[in-house]
Amino acid sequence: MTPATGHPMVPQPAAITHVQSETTGVTTYTLEFRDPAVREAYRFRPGQFNMLYLPGIGESAISVSSDPAEPAALRHTIRIAGNVTQAISRMEAGGVIGVRGPYGSSWPVDRAVGNDLIIVAGGIGLAPLRPAIYHVLRHRADYGKVTVLNGARVPADLLYPQEYDTWRSHDIEVAVTVDRADETWKGRVGVVPILFYALRPDPKRTTVLACGPEIMMHFVVYEALARRIPKERIFLSLERNMKCAVAFCGRCQYGPTFLCKDGPVMSYDRIEPFFTVEEF
């Protein structure tokens, strides 16, 4: 597979054009490829990721969190979780990051045309789902009822709250919950899967897209199956240690698959035998 940036193992320099603080330890970086030809050729599908590279430090797999229809403004929402992301967190506009990609599978936005959508996110999991939401906003007539279920540990950890009203204005239902409220919070309190309790989806025409902590996704699958949504229409974005992104190193092996190539987005019917195994 040759990514949009060219040779699969050679990163392309991209300048940071904007830095947006989201929550504590989470920042969105807007990147622009320095090479106009690369900038023109680059395209990605909702749910795919790039490898971000800093010389002398290493690489990290980060999902694209921007609008697929505007690939020139390439955004990654990054949580500090290791040496690479820690180093990126110290960078400002004008800094340069190596980018190669995009890699991996994507959310089935084309296959889901005509379906109702339930989009479920926990914490930083909203970042890889946001491109799918942007796609729905641009093609709203292609889908039936669209519901976003989103949660975080505390209100201050909610991602992109400034966008929720825009989503609602496009006839998207947005339900939000937090694990622990503070004195300012007037909304729901509880884990994300409890938001399913208010839903009455039509199992024959509903597709579920979910990303978040693995324990959350276990309960999302349970709630979806309890509503008779078929396994092949429940899609999860899985996270494992990705080093090469081209299925050479084997670090991200998941059963018979490699998440960098076969994932990170996979339907539940493909991963059920492994997803239910603790610490697999």
Backbone bond lengths (Angstrom), bond angles and torsions (degrees), N, CA, C in turn:
res aa  C-N    CA-C-N  psi(-1)  N-CA   C-N-CA  omega(-1)  CA-C   N-CA-C  phi
1 M - - - 1.457 - - 1.514 109.89 -
2 T 1.319 117.09 125.43 1.447 121.45 175.07 1.517 108.93 -102.70
3 P 1.335 119.16 115.60 1.461 120.66 -178.32 1.519 111.71 -72.06
4 A 1.322 115.67 173.01 1.462 120.87 -178.24 1.515 112.44 -63.18
5 T 1.327 117.17 -21.88 1.460 120.12 -179.27 1.518 112.67 -85.97
6 G 1.345 118.35 2.55 1.458 120.36 176.77 1.511 112.48 109.81
7 H 1.346 117.30 -136.43 1.465 122.24 -179.28 1.526 109.88 -55.12
8 P 1.341 118.08 132.75 1.460 120.47 -173.30 1.518 115.53 -61.15
9 M 1.341 118.42 -19.47 1.461 119.72 -177.72 1.530 113.50 -111.19
10 V 1.321 117.63 6.27 1.467 120.80 -177.65 1.521 109.86 -111.82
11 P 1.336 118.35 113.51 1.464 119.89 178.12 1.522 111.81 -73.48
12 Q 1.309 115.22 150.82 1.461 122.60 176.31 1.524 109.03 -106.93
13 P 1.333 117.96 136.78 1.472 119.44 -179.59 1.514 111.90 -68.89
14 A 1.318 115.34 135.76 1.462 122.15 177.30 1.521 108.40 -134.76
15 A 1.308 116.36 134.48 1.462 121.51 -179.32 1.521 110.86 -87.84
16 I 1.310 116.77 141.51 1.461 121.57 172.60 1.526 107.76 -77.17
17 T 1.325 116.66 119.76 1.464 120.42 -179.38 1.526 112.66 -102.94
18 H 1.329 116.45 -18.60 1.472 118.78 179.96 1.517 109.04 -157.69
19 V 1.319 116.13 143.24 1.462 122.78 177.64 1.525 107.85 -124.59
20 Q 1.333 116.18 122.91 1.460 121.67 -177.91 1.528 109.93 -122.87
21 S 1.321 117.10 113.02 1.457 120.70 175.49 1.524 109.05 -70.62
22 E 1.331 117.08 130.33 1.462 121.96 -178.53 1.522 111.77 -103.32
23 T 1.327 116.29 -62.80 1.458 122.71 176.44 1.522 106.88 -141.19
24 T 1.315 117.27 -179.29 1.460 120.42 178.46 1.519 110.15 -59.38
25 G 1.333 116.49 119.09 1.459 120.80 178.71 1.503 115.30 79.52
26 V 1.338 118.38 6.12 1.470 122.48 -179.39 1.523 109.06 -129.11
27 T 1.335 116.17 125.83 1.462 122.07 -176.71 1.521 109.34 -138.44
28 T 1.336 115.68 144.22 1.461 120.97 175.17 1.521 109.12 -103.37
29 Y 1.338 115.47 129.21 1.461 122.59 179.68 1.529 108.85 -112.52
30 T 1.327 115.95 126.98 1.461 121.28 173.69 1.513 108.36 -95.03
31 L 1.337 116.09 126.76 1.457 121.80 -175.91 1.527 110.35 -117.39
32 E 1.322 115.33 150.83 1.463 121.71 174.75 1.520 108.32 -136.08
33 F 1.327 116.43 123.69 1.462 120.07 179.47 1.525 109.74 -62.02
34 R 1.324 115.07 137.88 1.461 119.61 179.69 1.526 112.06 -70.85
35 D 1.330 116.80 -35.21 1.463 121.59 -178.88 1.529 109.00 -81.61
36 P 1.332 118.29 116.96 1.464 119.78 -178.93 1.527 113.54 -58.12
37 A 1.330 117.43 -33.27 1.468 120.33 -179.72 1.528 110.62 -67.61
38 V 1.334 116.57 -40.52 1.461 120.18 177.04 1.518 109.87 -66.61
39 R 1.320 116.08 -42.61 1.463 121.11 179.32 1.526 110.91 -59.36
40 E 1.300 117.05 -39.81 1.454 121.70 -179.34 1.525 112.03 -71.41
41 A 1.335 116.53 -35.74 1.464 120.79 -174.98 1.526 113.24 -82.67
42 Y 1.328 117.15 -21.96 1.460 119.88 -171.39 1.531 112.08 -68.36
43 R 1.318 115.83 128.74 1.457 123.77 173.25 1.516 107.87 -140.97
44 F 1.330 117.49 151.76 1.462 120.79 174.89 1.519 109.26 -143.29
45 R 1.321 115.76 160.09 1.456 122.39 176.66 1.523 109.45 -107.19
46 P 1.330 118.12 148.86 1.467 120.41 -179.28 1.527 111.93 -54.02
47 G 1.325 115.91 127.71 1.461 121.25 178.83 1.509 114.40 102.35
48 Q 1.343 118.06 -12.38 1.460 120.33 179.43 1.535 110.99 -78.24
49 F 1.329 115.06 168.97 1.462 120.17 -177.99 1.519 110.74 -132.68
50 N 1.323 115.68 163.05 1.459 123.40 171.84 1.517 109.57 -116.77
51 M 1.313 115.40 159.24 1.460 121.42 168.76 1.527 107.22 -97.52
52 L 1.332 116.17 121.02 1.459 122.04 178.94 1.520 108.98 -101.04
53 Y 1.331 115.93 130.83 1.470 121.83 -168.82 1.525 111.16 -124.29
54 L 1.332 115.45 134.52 1.463 122.19 171.61 1.520 107.90 -123.34
55 P 1.325 118.80 121.98 1.469 121.79 -178.05 1.524 111.40 -56.09
56 G 1.326 114.93 133.95 1.447 121.00 178.25 1.509 115.00 80.49
57 I 1.336 117.08 -4.70 1.466 120.44 -178.52 1.519 110.93 -119.37
58 G 1.328 116.88 -50.33 1.462 119.17 177.07 1.513 112.38 139.90
59 E 1.331 114.65 -164.70 1.458 122.39 -177.48 1.522 110.12 -125.11
60 S 1.318 115.11 156.38 1.453 120.67 175.68 1.520 109.05 -143.63
61 A 1.330 116.07 138.77 1.465 121.42 177.63 1.523 108.77 -82.21
62 I 1.338 116.36 121.44 1.457 121.55 -177.91 1.529 109.41 -131.81
63 S 1.318 117.06 128.31 1.463 121.11 178.04 1.518 110.73 -65.76
64 V 1.319 115.68 146.32 1.460 120.81 173.03 1.526 107.89 -77.33
65 S 1.340 116.71 134.75 1.466 119.85 -176.68 1.522 112.72 -117.79
66 S 1.330 117.70 14.56 1.460 120.75 -176.17 1.520 111.76 -104.98
67 D 1.321 115.19 -175.74 1.460 122.74 -176.11 1.529 109.97 -79.74
68 P 1.343 118.62 121.61 1.473 120.16 179.73 1.526 112.89 -60.37
69 A 1.325 117.37 -23.55 1.464 120.87 -179.35 1.528 112.16 -79.19
70 E 1.330 116.87 -8.09 1.458 121.93 178.32 1.527 109.79 -128.81
71 P 1.333 117.46 64.49 1.471 120.66 -172.96 1.519 113.82 -66.14
72 A 1.331 118.49 -19.38 1.463 119.78 -179.61 1.518 111.47 -67.80
73 A 1.330 117.64 -29.28 1.467 122.02 176.08 1.524 107.72 -97.77
74 L 1.305 116.36 83.78 1.458 123.13 -171.42 1.527 109.68 -88.65
75 R 1.335 116.27 119.14 1.460 119.84 -175.70 1.532 111.09 -118.51
76 H 1.331 113.72 141.77 1.460 121.83 174.46 1.528 107.91 -131.09
77 T 1.312 116.08 125.64 1.459 120.95 175.58 1.518 107.77 -95.73
78 I 1.327 116.44 117.01 1.463 121.65 -166.40 1.530 110.65 -119.63
79 R 1.309 115.05 129.48 1.463 121.69 172.80 1.526 109.24 -100.83
80 I 1.297 117.51 135.49 1.462 120.85 178.71 1.523 109.12 -65.29
81 A 1.344 115.92 118.38 1.464 119.35 -176.39 1.525 112.83 -144.79
82 G 1.317 118.89 0.43 1.463 121.09 -177.58 1.514 110.50 -175.30
83 N 1.342 115.68 -171.75 1.460 120.00 -175.35 1.530 112.91 -60.98
84 V 1.346 116.80 -44.17 1.465 119.76 -176.95 1.519 110.59 -66.99
85 T 1.331 116.72 -50.00 1.461 118.82 -178.48 1.527 111.76 -66.52
86 Q 1.330 116.89 -31.50 1.464 119.77 175.48 1.519 110.67 -64.57
87 A 1.338 116.51 -41.87 1.458 120.28 178.67 1.522 111.55 -67.23
88 I 1.331 117.21 -40.47 1.458 120.20 177.87 1.518 110.73 -62.51
89 S 1.327 116.95 -35.40 1.466 120.62 -177.94 1.523 112.28 -63.14
90 R 1.323 116.93 -19.23 1.466 120.30 178.94 1.531 112.54 -91.74
91 M 1.330 116.65 -1.68 1.455 120.33 -176.93 1.529 111.25 -87.86
92 E 1.324 115.18 154.32 1.455 121.82 -179.89 1.520 109.90 -124.68
93 A 1.327 116.27 174.74 1.461 120.83 176.27 1.525 109.81 -55.00
94 G 1.325 115.61 135.41 1.457 121.52 -175.68 1.509 113.22 102.86
95 G 1.331 117.25 -20.80 1.453 120.83 175.44 1.509 111.60 -68.80
96 V 1.332 116.16 160.90 1.465 121.02 -176.27 1.526 110.16 -120.97
97 I 1.320 115.68 133.10 1.464 123.60 178.69 1.524 108.34 -123.37
98 G 1.325 117.17 139.06 1.454 120.82 173.72 1.519 110.38 -79.22
99 V 1.322 116.73 136.44 1.463 121.78 -178.26 1.516 109.52 -130.45
100 R 1.333 116.43 131.71 1.459 119.87 168.04 1.526 108.42 -133.71
101 G 1.317 113.93 141.13 1.450 118.63 -176.53 1.524 110.82 148.41
102 P 1.324 117.75 -168.38 1.460 126.39 3.75 1.521 112.05 -83.23
103 Y 1.325 114.92 162.29 1.453 121.66 -178.60 1.527 110.49 -129.21
104 G 1.325 114.30 161.28 1.446 121.06 169.64 1.514 115.66 86.24
105 S 1.325 113.73 177.09 1.458 122.15 179.56 1.524 109.63 -82.88
106 S 1.332 115.58 174.19 1.458 120.07 -172.94 1.523 110.55 -133.42
107 W 1.335 114.78 167.76 1.454 119.89 174.01 1.530 109.73 -64.77
108 P 1.314 119.03 141.57 1.479 121.88 -172.96 1.527 112.13 -81.37
109 V 1.320 117.22 56.97 1.466 119.72 -176.08 1.521 112.10 -65.95
110 D 1.323 117.44 -28.83 1.466 119.55 177.98 1.530 111.11 -76.83
111 R 1.320 116.56 -43.42 1.466 120.18 179.38 1.521 112.15 -66.11
112 A 1.333 116.18 -24.32 1.463 120.27 -176.09 1.521 113.20 -89.34
113 V 1.325 117.61 3.42 1.466 119.94 178.36 1.529 109.76 -57.32
114 G 1.314 116.15 131.95 1.459 121.65 -177.13 1.509 113.47 90.92
115 N 1.328 117.67 -11.19 1.465 122.46 -179.30 1.525 111.20 -92.16
116 D 1.335 114.93 160.30 1.454 121.19 161.44 1.525 107.40 -77.89
117 L 1.325 116.80 150.65 1.466 120.97 -179.63 1.524 109.88 -123.42
118 I 1.322 115.26 135.15 1.467 121.55 168.39 1.523 106.19 -117.23
119 I 1.319 116.22 114.18 1.466 122.75 -176.97 1.519 107.46 -107.66
120 V 1.336 117.08 118.02 1.461 121.95 -171.08 1.527 109.65 -118.91
121 A 1.340 116.37 124.64 1.460 120.39 -177.23 1.519 110.58 -133.82
122 G 1.319 114.67 143.95 1.453 120.98 173.34 1.515 109.81 -129.01
123 G 1.332 117.65 123.53 1.454 121.62 177.46 1.515 112.84 60.53
124 I 1.347 115.39 -129.72 1.470 121.52 -179.13 1.518 111.49 -66.81
125 G 1.338 118.02 -10.22 1.457 121.75 179.91 1.517 113.76 -63.81
126 L 1.327 117.81 -15.24 1.453 119.19 176.97 1.527 111.62 -71.15
127 A 1.335 117.22 -24.13 1.470 120.48 -177.34 1.531 112.68 -60.34
128 P 1.334 120.14 -52.74 1.469 118.90 178.53 1.517 114.02 -71.28
129 L 1.336 117.85 -14.30 1.462 120.70 177.03 1.525 111.95 -87.89
130 R 1.325 117.45 -21.34 1.462 119.77 -176.20 1.527 112.85 -59.48
131 P 1.356 120.63 -39.69 1.469 118.32 175.72 1.529 113.17 -59.43
132 A 1.323 117.37 -34.39 1.471 119.74 176.75 1.522 110.56 -66.82
133 I 1.326 116.54 -38.57 1.466 119.84 177.66 1.520 109.94 -65.58
134 Y 1.338 117.43 -42.31 1.463 120.46 176.53 1.531 110.90 -59.28
135 H 1.329 115.88 -41.05 1.471 119.54 178.80 1.534 109.89 -61.38
136 V 1.327 116.35 -43.83 1.463 119.88 179.11 1.527 110.55 -62.62
137 L 1.327 117.65 -40.85 1.464 120.51 179.42 1.523 111.15 -58.49
138 R 1.335 115.97 -39.01 1.466 120.52 -178.14 1.527 112.74 -79.44
139 H 1.337 116.81 -18.59 1.464 120.64 -177.13 1.528 109.43 -131.30
140 R 1.325 115.66 44.15 1.467 120.14 -171.12 1.529 112.51 -57.96
141 A 1.316 117.67 -35.40 1.466 120.77 -177.14 1.522 112.79 -67.96
142 D 1.343 117.52 -14.01 1.466 121.10 -178.49 1.524 112.98 -79.92
143 Y 1.332 116.87 -9.28 1.460 120.08 -173.52 1.524 109.98 -127.38
144 G 1.329 114.92 157.46 1.448 120.68 176.71 1.517 110.49 -83.73
145 K 1.312 116.51 -129.55 1.453 121.05 178.77 1.526 108.98 -71.20
146 V 1.317 116.48 132.31 1.471 121.48 179.42 1.523 108.20 -121.64
147 T 1.332 115.46 126.28 1.461 121.57 -178.79 1.519 109.39 -126.74
148 V 1.324 116.61 130.27 1.457 122.40 174.19 1.521 108.12 -107.60
149 L 1.324 116.61 122.41 1.465 123.09 175.32 1.519 106.88 -109.24
150 N 1.311 117.40 117.58 1.464 120.54 -172.53 1.521 110.17 -133.54
151 G 1.333 115.65 142.05 1.455 119.20 179.12 1.515 112.62 -148.59
152 A 1.323 114.37 164.63 1.459 122.02 177.37 1.521 107.98 -151.10
153 R 1.331 115.14 169.89 1.469 118.34 -179.49 1.521 111.59 -66.06
154 V 1.335 115.81 -45.84 1.465 121.53 -179.66 1.520 107.76 -136.61
155 P 1.342 119.36 160.87 1.467 120.66 -177.79 1.523 113.97 -54.28
156 A 1.310 117.75 -36.83 1.466 120.88 -177.35 1.519 112.44 -67.74
157 D 1.330 117.82 -14.75 1.463 121.61 -178.88 1.522 113.00 -92.37
158 L 1.321 119.25 -2.93 1.459 121.03 -179.21 1.524 110.25 -67.74
159 L 1.336 115.82 130.46 1.459 121.02 -179.96 1.528 111.23 -85.42
160 Y 1.302 115.94 142.80 1.473 124.94 171.10 1.528 114.28 53.64
161 P 1.323 120.25 38.70 1.472 119.18 -177.97 1.525 113.09 -61.32
162 Q 1.335 116.86 -23.45 1.459 120.65 -179.62 1.528 112.03 -70.11
163 E 1.343 117.52 -11.22 1.462 120.98 -178.39 1.527 113.25 -98.35
164 Y 1.320 118.15 -12.73 1.462 120.18 -172.02 1.528 111.98 -60.47
165 D 1.335 117.02 -40.30 1.458 119.19 -179.34 1.530 111.41 -65.58
166 T 1.323 117.13 -35.61 1.472 119.80 175.81 1.513 110.38 -62.90
167 W 1.319 117.17 -43.25 1.461 120.21 177.97 1.521 110.48 -61.13
168 R 1.334 116.13 -43.54 1.466 119.86 -179.73 1.524 110.97 -63.97
169 S 1.322 116.73 -34.16 1.469 119.44 -179.23 1.515 112.41 -67.50
170 H 1.339 117.07 -14.55 1.459 122.20 176.37 1.530 110.87 -102.42
171 D 1.327 116.08 27.66 1.467 121.91 176.36 1.521 111.68 61.66
172 I 1.324 115.35 40.51 1.455 121.43 172.90 1.526 107.31 -111.64
173 E 1.320 117.03 123.95 1.456 120.94 177.22 1.524 108.87 -77.94
174 V 1.319 117.31 128.54 1.461 122.02 -179.65 1.526 108.18 -120.43
175 A 1.334 116.74 116.95 1.459 122.38 177.18 1.524 108.09 -114.28
176 V 1.322 115.99 130.91 1.462 121.13 -173.37 1.519 109.68 -126.30
177 T 1.324 115.88 140.81 1.449 121.15 176.91 1.526 109.78 -141.97
178 V 1.325 116.35 158.19 1.465 121.66 174.71 1.519 108.63 -130.61
179 D 1.326 114.94 151.66 1.461 119.11 178.51 1.520 112.03 -68.94
180 R 1.354 114.85 -39.93 1.470 120.41 -178.30 1.526 108.80 -133.76
181 A 1.311 116.95 125.99 1.463 121.35 -179.55 1.524 110.50 -87.87
182 D 1.333 114.71 161.70 1.454 120.29 168.78 1.522 107.99 -121.65
183 E 1.328 117.00 -173.53 1.462 120.18 -174.30 1.527 113.09 -67.47
184 T 1.352 117.20 -16.48 1.465 120.22 -178.95 1.528 112.73 -91.51
185 W 1.328 117.36 -13.64 1.465 121.02 -171.13 1.518 111.48 -84.88
186 K 1.336 116.28 126.71 1.464 122.08 179.84 1.528 112.48 -114.19
187 G 1.346 116.88 2.74 1.450 120.73 -175.06 1.514 113.44 -95.85
188 R 1.335 114.86 -159.72 1.457 121.51 -178.22 1.528 111.07 -70.84
189 V 1.336 114.90 151.68 1.455 122.10 174.56 1.516 107.68 -126.39
190 G 1.341 115.68 127.73 1.463 120.75 -179.58 1.514 109.88 147.32
191 V 1.311 115.67 173.80 1.457 120.19 -178.19 1.529 110.31 -77.35
192 V 1.325 116.23 158.83 1.456 121.98 -173.37 1.532 113.38 -56.75
193 P 1.335 120.20 -44.26 1.474 118.89 -175.98 1.527 114.76 -58.33
194 I 1.360 118.52 -22.20 1.465 118.25 -179.96 1.528 111.33 -67.86
195 L 1.338 116.75 -17.36 1.466 119.44 177.97 1.525 111.46 -66.78
196 F 1.340 116.47 -19.19 1.468 120.10 175.87 1.525 111.70 -65.41
197 Y 1.333 117.11 -24.26 1.466 119.72 -173.00 1.522 111.96 -60.90
198 A 1.334 116.95 -27.93 1.460 120.06 -178.32 1.522 112.67 -88.82
199 L 1.328 117.42 -1.31 1.465 121.19 -175.56 1.522 111.22 -95.79
200 R 1.316 115.15 145.01 1.470 121.62 173.29 1.528 107.32 -129.89
201 P 1.332 117.37 69.38 1.471 119.85 -174.82 1.525 111.63 -72.17
202 D 1.323 114.95 152.59 1.455 121.72 171.78 1.531 106.65 -85.41
203 P 1.326 118.46 108.80 1.470 119.98 -174.16 1.522 113.97 -63.18
204 K 1.327 117.02 -20.28 1.460 119.91 -178.17 1.523 112.44 -77.51
205 R 1.333 116.44 -14.73 1.459 117.89 -175.17 1.539 112.76 -139.07
206 T 1.328 116.90 26.01 1.462 120.80 -177.75 1.518 111.26 -114.61
207 T 1.321 115.97 133.99 1.457 123.02 173.48 1.524 108.56 -117.95
208 V 1.328 116.17 135.51 1.463 122.00 -179.22 1.530 109.46 -110.13
209 L 1.332 116.26 131.33 1.461 122.89 173.67 1.516 107.00 -119.01
210 A 1.338 117.89 126.82 1.466 119.41 -175.24 1.519 111.70 -139.84
211 C 1.330 114.94 141.57 1.462 121.22 174.92 1.522 108.42 -152.37
212 G 1.313 115.21 133.85 1.456 121.04 179.84 1.506 109.73 167.40
213 P 1.315 117.78 -165.42 1.466 120.03 176.15 1.531 110.43 -55.36
214 E 1.319 115.70 144.11 1.463 118.42 -174.18 1.519 112.62 -60.68
215 I 1.330 117.20 -36.00 1.463 118.94 179.31 1.519 110.22 -64.47
216 M 1.330 117.17 -36.65 1.463 120.23 175.92 1.516 110.89 -61.75
217 M 1.341 116.64 -44.55 1.459 120.01 -177.28 1.521 111.48 -67.11
218 H 1.327 118.19 -30.40 1.460 119.79 174.28 1.525 110.35 -58.04
219 F 1.343 116.68 -45.14 1.453 120.16 -178.45 1.519 111.73 -74.85
220 V 1.329 118.20 -29.74 1.459 120.93 174.21 1.528 109.85 -62.49
221 V 1.330 116.05 -45.01 1.468 120.26 177.50 1.528 109.91 -59.87
222 Y 1.323 116.56 -44.66 1.464 120.79 179.88 1.534 110.86 -58.68
223 E 1.335 116.07 -46.25 1.463 119.77 -178.60 1.531 111.24 -66.95
224 A 1.327 116.36 -38.53 1.465 119.75 179.22 1.533 111.18 -66.08
225 L 1.324 116.42 -45.64 1.461 120.19 179.20 1.523 111.30 -64.40
226 A 1.346 116.27 -35.38 1.466 119.77 178.47 1.518 111.24 -63.60
227 R 1.325 116.58 -22.72 1.464 121.36 178.00 1.530 111.05 -99.22
228 R 1.330 115.69 14.40 1.470 124.69 173.25 1.525 113.30 65.02
229 I 1.321 116.16 25.53 1.458 119.21 172.98 1.525 107.66 -74.92
230 P 1.321 119.22 126.94 1.475 121.24 -174.81 1.525 112.64 -60.82
231 K 1.317 115.33 147.06 1.457 121.03 -179.20 1.524 112.35 -58.05
232 E 1.332 115.91 -33.85 1.454 119.34 -176.81 1.526 112.29 -76.06
233 R 1.352 117.41 -4.71 1.462 120.27 176.88 1.525 111.69 -116.81
234 I 1.330 115.50 21.40 1.466 122.22 171.32 1.517 106.73 -113.07
235 F 1.322 117.68 115.52 1.461 122.19 -174.73 1.522 110.33 -116.50
236 L 1.327 114.73 132.65 1.461 121.63 -178.36 1.522 109.83 -123.38
237 S 1.318 116.60 145.05 1.459 121.30 172.08 1.518 107.76 -102.71
238 L 1.327 116.27 117.04 1.451 122.36 -173.95 1.524 111.03 -100.74
239 E 1.317 115.63 150.01 1.463 120.99 -178.85 1.520 109.95 -119.38
240 R 1.311 115.83 127.43 1.454 122.97 172.73 1.526 108.61 -142.88
241 N 1.301 117.09 172.06 1.462 121.81 -177.48 1.526 110.07 -73.05
242 M 1.331 117.07 106.40 1.459 121.95 -179.01 1.522 109.37 -104.21
243 K 1.317 116.48 125.10 1.463 120.72 -177.80 1.518 113.19 -112.52
244 C 1.349 117.21 -42.15 1.467 119.25 -175.07 1.519 112.36 -103.92
245 A 1.323 117.86 -30.94 1.468 125.54 -179.77 1.521 113.58 73.58
246 V 1.340 118.79 1.97 1.464 120.90 -178.65 1.528 111.82 -127.81
247 A 1.335 116.90 22.77 1.472 122.90 174.14 1.521 112.92 63.73
248 F 1.332 117.25 31.59 1.462 120.81 175.47 1.527 112.26 -94.85
249 C 1.326 116.65 -42.60 1.470 119.66 -168.62 1.521 113.65 -84.64
250 G 1.309 118.28 -24.31 1.458 121.33 178.38 1.516 114.73 80.59
251 R 1.325 118.80 4.45 1.468 120.72 -177.00 1.525 112.72 -64.72
252 C 1.323 116.83 -29.88 1.461 119.80 -174.90 1.525 112.29 -103.25
253 Q 1.322 117.49 24.44 1.461 119.34 -179.28 1.526 110.41 -61.95
254 Y 1.313 115.07 134.85 1.460 122.29 -179.62 1.517 106.88 -135.51
255 G 1.348 115.58 97.75 1.458 118.93 -171.88 1.514 109.17 62.01
256 P 1.328 119.38 -130.08 1.464 121.43 179.61 1.530 112.75 -86.77
257 T 1.319 117.97 5.57 1.459 121.08 -174.67 1.532 111.17 -114.39
258 F 1.330 114.63 165.78 1.464 122.06 171.18 1.528 106.92 -118.51
259 L 1.324 116.19 123.61 1.451 119.48 -172.70 1.515 113.15 -67.46
260 C 1.337 117.83 -24.93 1.459 118.53 178.84 1.518 111.69 -69.88
261 K 1.336 117.03 -25.61 1.468 121.90 -176.85 1.523 111.51 -108.11
262 D 1.329 117.13 -49.13 1.463 121.67 -178.12 1.522 111.56 -85.43
263 G 1.310 117.29 -23.33 1.456 123.82 177.46 1.514 108.70 -115.17
264 P 1.329 119.23 -157.86 1.468 125.51 7.48 1.525 114.60 -76.73
265 V 1.350 117.49 -17.17 1.462 120.46 -179.82 1.520 108.74 -86.85
266 M 1.335 115.52 122.62 1.454 119.98 179.70 1.520 109.68 -141.16
267 S 1.321 115.71 147.88 1.461 120.08 177.77 1.526 109.30 -78.24
268 Y 1.330 114.98 150.21 1.460 119.58 -174.25 1.523 112.36 -63.87
269 D 1.327 118.68 -32.35 1.462 119.51 -179.48 1.529 111.84 -63.30
270 R 1.352 117.34 -24.66 1.464 120.94 178.99 1.523 112.65 -80.43
271 I 1.313 117.39 -28.76 1.468 119.85 -171.59 1.523 113.48 -112.68
272 E 1.322 118.19 -0.99 1.466 120.67 -174.89 1.527 113.98 -51.01
273 P 1.344 119.89 -44.51 1.472 118.58 -177.64 1.520 113.62 -62.43
274 F 1.321 117.43 -23.98 1.468 121.08 -175.96 1.524 111.52 -103.25
275 F 1.325 116.04 -30.13 1.463 120.58 -176.00 1.517 111.76 -65.79
276 T 1.317 116.86 -29.26 1.459 120.49 -177.91 1.521 113.06 -87.62
277 V 1.333 117.39 -1.71 1.457 121.09 179.07 1.533 109.23 -89.04
278 E 1.322 117.38 119.89 1.454 120.83 -175.73 1.534 110.57 -62.73
279 E 1.347 115.65 132.87 1.460 124.37 177.27 1.522 112.45 58.76
280 F 1.347 116.39 31.10 1.470 119.05 179.18 1.512 109.49 -69.60
